[in-house]
Amino acid sequence: MGMLDGKVALVTGAGGGLGRAHAMLLAKEGASVVVNDLGGSRDGTGAGSSMADGVVDEIKAAGGKAVAHYGSVTSKEDAQGMVQAAVDSFGKLDILIANAGILRDKSFKNMEDDMWDIVVEVHLRGTYLTTKAAFDHMIERGEGGRIIVTSSTSGLLGNFGQTNYGAAKAGIAGFARCLWLEGAKYGVTVNTLAPTAMSRMTEDILPEGMQDQFPPECVSPAIVFLCTDEAKDISGRQWLIAGNNVQLLSWQLTPIAARDVSEGPWDVEEIGEKILASKDNWPAINPLRG
């Protein structure tokens, strides 16, 4: 007996890396899986069926149930088709893991419009389109659901050379922080993953000596748990997972200055003194870097 027996899941970008790890573990826990992958390179160019088909074959060889879908997350028709593939093959959709993504890294002074546009299109719009299709289906069924969207520490904490990627990933996190409030009414949970894992997306980002410490298979267990009935009350959270380290990222307020508005606005010099005096108590901009 698996923790997801009878459930149906869709994983986008599931032809390799994190997506494949998610799909394999979902199937191991009993879920039927729609394995979506466009089959392109990590910069979003090209297409093919072999990546999705390979993961489907692996799942079936292990005794699980899966079908492939080769559409693009940037197409509304394809996004709706992914959900329809779940319904046609397995009767419903309970789980969406929006994982598909690409990279076009460049320092901002060298950023070109097409690099910006395609990264935002795939990550932010792609997450919107697939989530919209899944969310609408879950509401119509009236039995709740689980949605996991994929952000990044680049979007939540920052990273050099990834303004396009970071902006898209921050947008995804903001999207999820709003959607979980709406999903609560319908029993649909929405959680955000910010992973660190070795894949073709990160093979030249993670230092060689550290790559073995971050297998994608280590990220998936907590995410798959969030897809179970036992996690029905866990929503609106941001999960930083690297190796076997699982952490919650929660925003905090650091008091700087306060007084009643009847006293009038702060004087610029006065509020400046308050700001400077409080600096030693500020949290790190990026706790992973200090």
Secondary structure, 3 states (H helix, E strand, C coil): CCCCCCCEEEECCCCCHHHHHHHHHHHHCCCEEEEECCCCCCCCCCCCCHHHHHHHHHHHHCCCEEEEECCCCCCHHHHHHHHHHHHHHHCCCCEEEECCCCCCCCCHHHCCHHHHHHHHHHHHHHHHHHHHHHHHHHHHHCCCEEEEEECCHHHHCCCCCCHHHHHHHHHHHHHHHHHHHHHHHHCEEEEEEEEECCCCCCCCCCCHHHHHHCCHHHCHHHHHHCCCHHHCCCCCCEEEEECCEEEECCCCCCCCCCCCHHHCCCCHHHHHHHHHHHHHHCCCCCCCCC
